Amino acid sequence: MGQELNAAAMLTSDFASLSDLIRAHAVERPDKPAMVCEDRSISYAALDVMLDRIAAALQREGLGKSQAVAILAATSIDYGCAFLGTLRAGGVPAPLQPSATPAQLAAMIADCGAPVLFLDAIGAKALGDAATTVQRVALDGSDAGTPLAEFLAPEGSKPAPVAVTPDDPFNIIYSSGTTGVPKGIVQPQSMRWLHIARAPGGFGSAVTMVATPLYSNTTLVSFIPTIAWGGTAVLLGKFDARAFVSQAAKHRATHAMLVPVQYQRIMALPDFDSFDLSSFAFKTCTSAPFSPALKADILARWPGLLVEYYGMTEGGGTTVLICNAHPTKLHTVGVPLPGQDIRLIDEAGNEVPRGEMGEVVGRSGAMMSGYHGRADATRDATWHDSDGNRFIRHGDVGRFDEDGFLILMDRKKDLIISGGFNIYPSDLEGVLIEHPGITDCAVIGIPSEQWGETPLGFFTGPADPAEALAWFNDRVGKTQRLADLRKVDELPRSAIGKVLKRELRDRYLAA
């Protein structure tokens, strides 16, 4: 077998392309399922053929190296093929969020300059009547565009080979802003390669549950290494806790990347303990605050390692908390990974002493090239140390404890300054959630003539708002007391489980 088709050799090299790794797996493990979705699966051999046909078709349409291809659809095997086929053509996948407005979607398509848009009926509905000149290809047999079967190059077609370097763009991920046009985060090949190279052991035989949307970086951080190492990705649609544990037991899942709200819903299943999840080796969590109590519950009742990652889509620094090994540090997000430089700075951009709070900035080999076409935003997201090294601002406030574990307080933009005092919503949320009648909560800052800002709480659950407000305010300091506590049916969340606090503020101000 030639060196170019030796997956093991490539995975231990300094750099290899994902497309070449898939071709190697197609030779070495042709019948191994690469992706499974409901009652359909695709082997590595069939995936390799499909990627050739998609890549050849894109090149036929004039796609050049490093040119973007947009994808706007629900998770499916064909979505995965469109993403990976774009890479084989030398293009740059730009997955878009169906939750964005038609105007935002049209602006993102124009921003990345994609000549082709892969979409399905869900994507077509999201795009609506927004004016775009992009060529549309339907992944699901709907009338959203040219059917994929017609778009594909003929069987046996091969694309022109495209060599990629670590500095070339891998994909563009658009930020999940609720207003304005999201910024396109350009992630280079080197960043994705680092995700592949530092994947935990056993990924070659991994059965990974993919339970968040494929347009999310949270998802791609586990999906891409699974495919790169020759594992199997089990793709799930709209998240349902019972469906997740049922499918995990059925497929003998070994790995999963979930967000905290998903863990919360899974662990709340009355019959959770009846499902056989003993095959799990490695469960990870990221993207939102992960309560110590929830981590402890998972450790007690769900086999396998539980690992929390803290980082950004833009890259920078990453910390890791191996919860099983550090049960007394569950209130932290762990320690920086090897090769990660994480520091804390004050408002003036000066580093703060160990133990003091500051804004998190990070530097590593996994950093975005920048925001697409937004040099100003790229500069704003950058900090340089005294030696001129480039760091990315994480936008979070935190401090290191005496053992070097990072404790996050809040997003810098969510900090409430009331009467000159800094109030961290996460502190207040940690108290609120202890009320027996509160199942979920969020705290925001609202304008106050007397204090400048004052904290306001929202919650779900059976509690009486007046009783819960009195209960809470009896347990916190005077400066932390809530001005009001409001009951809602549910908290607005992004597709990866982050509470949309801006939406809560907008609702309050509109009312």
Salt bridges, closest charged atoms under 4 A:
ASP48 OD2 - ARG23 NH1 3.42
ASP48 OD1 - ARG88 NH1 2.66
ASP52 OD1 - ARG23 NH2 2.89
ASP52 OD1 - ARG88 NH1 3.06
ASP52 OD2 - LYS158 NZ 2.98
GLU61 OE2 - ARG60 NE 2.93
ASP78 OD1 - ARG40 NH2 3.29
ASP111 OD2 - HIS372 ND1 3.33
ASP168 OD2 - LYS65 NZ 3.04
ASP271 OD2 - ARG242 NH1 2.84
ASP273 OD1 - ARG301 NH1 3.24
ASP276 OD2 - ARG252 NH1 3.12
ASP297 OD1 - ARG301 NE 2.88
GLU308 OE1 - LYS295 NZ 2.62
ASP341 OD2 - ARG343 NH2 2.84
GLU347 OE1 - LYS412 NZ 3.68
GLU351 OE2 - ARG343 NH1 3.00
GLU359 OE1 - ARG393 NH1 2.78
GLU359 OE1 - LYS412 NZ 3.20
ASP376 OD1 - ARG374 NE 3.39
ASP385 OD2 - ARG343 NH2 3.29
ASP396 OD1 - ARG411 NH1 3.24
ASP401 OD2 - LYS329 NZ 2.79
ASP403 OD2 - LYS329 NZ 2.70
ASP414 OD1 - ARG505 NH2 3.06
GLU429 OE2 - LYS501 NZ 2.70
ASP440 OD2 - ARG493 NH2 2.66
GLU467 OE1 - HIS435 NE2 2.87
ASP484 OD2 - ARG486 NE 3.11
GLU503 OE2 - ARG507 NH2 3.12
